[in-house]
């Protein structure tokens, strides 16, 4: 089974621009979560989508948004980029709990390294 | 809100030796999951081991085992026979069993393995 994929892997943008990152979850997984990873702040939860609906949201400004499509692929968008948005953005997918299943384990993609100059 | 603490920002271990990484968490819930994730340098984050809070038995996966102390809210990871490939950032994570809850990660511990 293919793992979580993220595109692009690397991105350089300038302040004020906007960016869209894409994540394709493991086949059959319907939940997709996004995280921002920086050396100073560690892993910060951005949001989670399940069945095209945002189920949870972290403490990030409205410049950060996302969506999920009917095939469970997800995108996140950051508008009006700031220098502090430079980070590794990780996507993780998980299956829904099922009797006897491995509940709630998240499987991570390789990340998109965003640099804002 | 739940929090996860990893009090050791960096640790090192000699190859073939044993090392224990600490993790404590704070929650008022009784039913949850705990995880250890490993992130090698410039590589993908992978799940190392998982523990369900209602299970008293400590989880083990080959050379990796945990010491789960529910009352103390402690969840340490023991790596036996350390190998060079174990060098990575290790993250402890908490996930409530309630629906619509997100993962909470600790700040991570950077493990170096010395040859």
Contacts between the chains, C-beta under 8 A, distances in Angstrom:
chain1	res1	chain2	res2	distance
A	3	B	44	7.8
A	33	B	102	6.6
A	33	B	103	7.0
A	35	B	105	7.8
A	42	B	91	7.9
A	42	B	105	6.5
A	42	B	106	7.5
A	42	B	107	4.5
A	42	B	108	5.9
A	43	B	91	6.6
A	43	B	105	4.2
A	43	B	108	7.7
A	45	B	102	5.0
A	45	B	103	6.8
A	45	B	104	7.5
A	45	B	105	7.9
A	48	B	102	5.6
A	55	B	100	5.3
A	56	B	100	6.1
A	56	B	101	7.2
A	56	B	102	4.6
A	58	B	102	7.2
A	90	B	45	6.8
A	92	B	45	7.9
A	92	B	103	7.9
A	102	B	50	7.5
A	103	B	33	6.9
A	103	B	97	7.6
A	104	B	33	5.6
A	104	B	95	5.1
A	104	B	97	7.7
A	105	B	35	7.3
A	105	B	47	5.9
A	105	B	50	6.3
A	106	B	35	8.0
A	106	B	47	7.5
A	106	B	103	6.2
A	107	B	47	7.2
A	108	B	37	7.6
A	108	B	44	6.0
A	108	B	45	4.0
A	108	B	46	7.3
A	109	B	44	7.1
A	110	B	43	7.7
A	110	B	44	4.9
A	111	B	44	7.6
